[in-house]
Amino acid sequence: MKQATPPNNQSNTSSLSYRDAGVDIDAGDRLVENIKPFAKRTMRPEVLSGIGGFGGLVEISKKFREPVLVSGTDGVGTKLKLAFELNRHDTVGIDLVAMSVNDILVQGAEPLFFLDYFACGKLDVDAATEVIKGIASGCEQSGCALIGGETAEMPGMYPEGEYDLAGFAVGVVEKSKIITGNDIKPGDVVLGLASNGAHSNGYSLVRKIIERSHPDLNAKFDGERTLADCIMAPTRLYVKPLLTLIETLTVKGMAHITGGGITENVPRVLPQNVVADIDSKSWQMPKLFEWLREQGNVAALEMYRTFNCGIGMVVIVSQADAGNAISQLRAAGEKVWQIGQIRARKGDEHQAQVR
């Protein structure tokens, strides 16, 4: 009897490895070893186990009598596309941390720990190390422990040289000190803290404007900084100065100016019966935003509902505390302005009016 010939895909079968399928376990191990020294610098006394285990163990400090956990998660968005094009991977990790810790900060939470998720098609250990060094730097600047994360190498899921990021932050606040915005009333003062640039929002429009105007991103743009420097400047971390401020006076509300800009984020912290009147002339819009407005022919309202326009965090305090708050924040190195006031709402008008 003639022996049947096996199908082509079964003949001369050779042993396959995970690396043959596109996943390099050794590269992942090298990345973990590369980042351990940076993660170690972020440790807090509450951390019981950090990077390397299946889960990070963190206890809650005994200084809290009624601790409430506050969590947040975010990514960096399409700013990553510019990081790939410019081969700049050292700041997007800071962006990742800032987007989450600044969010939980607005409720009065002290960031406790952070985890990251780094996904790619093929792991570039050097680029990934730069990204996670940035994550560790952001954690260190905000007093937040980097206790772990996930590196996912998934062949075919992402174009060569690209990756995606997500971050997860958990903080803690005393139950009696949660900042809700409920006590905001007419006459209160709106303070604006300067941003570093566009932070991590509006980059789909930023990229569209670049595509239309074809600028030289490496040309000097603002002093010694190039346009690329200004566009890729990392999101500012407001954690330490604002936690200190919260301890010294009553902060009634805070708004992190992210997607939706000033007009859509400030109302998130306001009671329904009030409006924040914002005076756009009270601060100087940074050159980057002027350039975006001119090159994209972007309407004023669209600017304020897309970008932070130079104000990365809004803080609302009483009129009596405003002067002290401004002095403290400036002493801590923040640029801060009184940018508006709270007044009674008329009908169903929008709760943030930029004039």
N, C-alpha and C positions, 0 to 999 in steps of 0.2 A: 504494500500500500504506500502510495506517495504521501510524504509528510506535508502537512499544511504549512504554508509560509505565514509567519506572524505578521500582523499589520505593521506598516512602516514605522509607526510611532512607538512600537514595542521592540523593534530589532536593535541590536547593538546598544541596549540600554546602559547608560552610565549613571553613576551615583551623582545625585544633585545635592547641593547644599543651599542653605538660606542665602548665602552670598551670591550663588548663581541666580537666585530669584530676585536679587537686587537689594537685599538687606544685609548690611555689614555690622554684625554684633560687636566685633572688635572696635569698630569706629565709635559705636555707642559707648562702649566701656571707656575709650580714651576721652570722650567728651565728659563723662562723669568725673573722671580723675582730674581733668583740666579745671572743672568748675568748683571742685570741693574747697579749695583755698578761698575763693571769693564768697561762697556761701557761708563758710565758717565765720567770716567777719560780720555777718548779719545776725548771729545768734543772740537770743534773749534768754534770761534766766528761766523763763517758763518752758522753754523747749526741752523735751525729754529725749526725743530722737529726731534726727533730721534726715538728710539725703542718704539714700541707700536702702532703706527699708521699704516695705510694702505700703506703709502709711506713716505720716509724721505725727508724733505725739506731743501735744502742747497742753499744759495746764493753765488755768486762769489764775492770775495773780491774786494773792490774798488781800490786796488793798481794796478790792471791790467787795462791797457788802451785798449788792443785788446786781450782779453782772448780767448784761444783756449783750449777746453776740450780734454783730452787724456784719453782713457779708456783701460782697460785690464781685462782679465778673465783667470783663471787657476784653477787647482786642486792640489792635493798632489800626485796623482798616486799610484803606488803599494807600496810605502813606508807605506801606511796605513796598509797593510797586516802584516808588522812587528810590527806596533803599536798594532794591535790586539793580536798578538802572545806574545808580551812582556808585554802587559797590560800597555803601556805607551801612555798616551793621552795628556800630558801637553805641548808637543812641536809641534805637527803637525799643530796646529792653527797658530803658528808663521810661519811655512812653507807656509801655505795657503796665508797669507798676503804678505809675502816676494816675492812669485812667481809673484804676480800681480804688487805690487808697484815698485819692482825693474825693471820690464818691462817698465812701463810708465816713470820711472825715466830717462831711456836712451835717451828719446827725450827732456829732460829738464823739465819735468812736476813735479810740487809739488803735491804729493797725497793729495786729498781733503777729500774724504770719501770712505768707504768700506762697502760692504754687503756680507754676507755669506749665503750659502745654506748647511744645514746639513740634510742628509737623512738617515733613518734607518728603520729596520723592527719593532723593539720594542725599545722605548726610554729608555735608561739608563741615568737617570738624572745626576748622579754623573760623569759618563764618559763624557757626553755631556757638563757638566759644565767645566770640565778640558779643553776640546777642545776649548770652546769659551773663557775661560780665556786666553788661548794662543793666540787666535785671537785678543782679546783686547790688550794683551801685545804687539803683533806685530804692531797693529795700534798706540799704545802709543809711541813705539820706533821710528816709522816713521812719527809721527805728523799727523796721518790720523784719521779722526773720524769714529768710528763704529756706523753707524746710523740705522742699521736694518739688517734683514736677514729672513730666512725661516727655520723652523724646520719641516721636513716632516716625519711623522711616517707612514710607508707603510707595513703592515703585508704581509709576503710572498715574498717581493721584495729583501730582504737581509738576509743572514744567521744570526743566533743568535749571538749577540756580535759584529756585524760589522756595519759600516756606511760608507757613502761617503761624500766628501766635495767638494764644489766649491766656488770660491771667485770672487768678482767683484770690481774693483777699478776704481775710476775716479779722475783724476788730472787736473791741469790747468797750462798753460804756456803762457807767453807773445808771441804773434805771431812772433815778430821780434827775439825772443830768442830760437825758436825751434831748437834743435840739429838734423841735418839731415845727417851729414857725408859728405855732398857735397864738403866741403873745404879741406878734407883730401888729402895730396899730399906726394910725395916721400920726405923722410927726416924727416917726423913726427915720434914721439916716441910713442910706445905702452907700457902702464903701466898695470900691473896686480895687482889687490887687492885680498888678501887672502880670501879663502872660509873657512867655518866652518867644511867642510866635503863634503859628496856627495850631500848635499842640498836636492833637491827633484827630482833628475833625475838619470836614470840608475838603478832604484831599481829592475826592472825585472831581470837584470843581477846580481845585488847584491844578490838577493834571490836565484838565480840559483847557484851561487858560495857557498852560505851558505848551500844549499841543498846538494851540492857535497862534501864539506869539513867537514861538521858536527862540527863546532867549538863550544867551550864553550863561549857563548856570554856574560856570566857574569864574565869571567876571566879578570884579569888586562891585559890591552893591550897597552895603551900609558900613561905611568906614572901611576897616580891613576885612570885613566879612563878605564872602561871596553870596550870590543869590542862593546857591545850594546850601550854604551854611545856615542862612536864615530860614529856608524852607524845611530843613531837617533838624532844626533846633528842638531838643526834647521838651516834652511837657513839664512845666514847672511843678515841683512838689511843695505843697503848702502845709504839710502835716505839722512839723515842729513849731513854727511860729504861731499857727492857729491853735494848737493844743495849749500852748502857753497862754495865749490870749483868753481862751475859754476858762482857764483857771483863775484869771485875775479880774474878769468882769463878765457881765451877762451878754452873751451873744444870742440874739433872738432867732436868727436864721442865717443859713449859708447856702449858696448855690454854686456848684461847680459848672463852669461855662463850657459845655461840651457840644455834642451834636444838637443843633437847634439854636445855637448861639445865645446871645443875651436875651432876646425876646421870648424864647421858648423855655429857657431854664429857670429864670428868676421866678416866674409864676408857680413853679413846682413847690416852692417853700412858703408861698403866701396864703393867708386865709382868704376866703372867697370875697370878703367885703372891702379889700384894699387893692391899690394899684401902686406899682413902683414907677415913679416918674424919673427917667434917666436923662441926664443932660450930656449929650454926645460931645459938647465942647469942653467938658470938665477934664478931659484927658486928651493927650495927643495920640491919634491913631498911628501905630508904628508904620514905618516905610513899606514893609512887606504888604500890609493890607491896602495901602494906597496904590501900590503897584498892581495888586490883584484886581482892585476896583477899576482902575484905568484900563488895564490890558484886557479884562473880561467884559468891560462896559456893564458892570454889575450894579444894579439899583441899590440905593442906600438901605432900604428895608431888607432886601435879599442879603446884603452884607451882614446885617445885625442878626438875621435868623439862620445864618449859615456858619459864620466865623465868630470867634471871641472878640475880634477887633481890638485886641490889646488888653482885655480884661479877662483874666483866667479864673478868678474866684470873686464872688460877691459875698459880702458880710453885712448883715443888718443889725444895728445896735440902736439904743435910745439916743436921743439928741444929747443927753447929759454925758453919755459914755463915748461919744464920737471922737472928741479931741484926744482922750486918753488912748483909745484904740488905735488911732492913726499914729500917735507918738510911739506906742509900743511896737507896732508893725514896722515902722520905719527904722527903729532901733535894731530890729531883728533882721534888717537887710531887705525888706520888701518895699517896692514902690507902691504906694497906695494913695488913692484920691477919694474925696467925697463926690460921688457921681450922681447922687439923686436923693430923693425923699419918698417916703410912703404917704399916700393920701387916700381918702375915701374913694371907693369905686362908684362910678356912675353907670347904672344899668348893667349891661353885660359887656362893657368895654374890655378890650384885651388888658391883661394884668401887668404887662410891662410895656410902657410907652417910651420909646427912644426919640428924643426931640433934638 
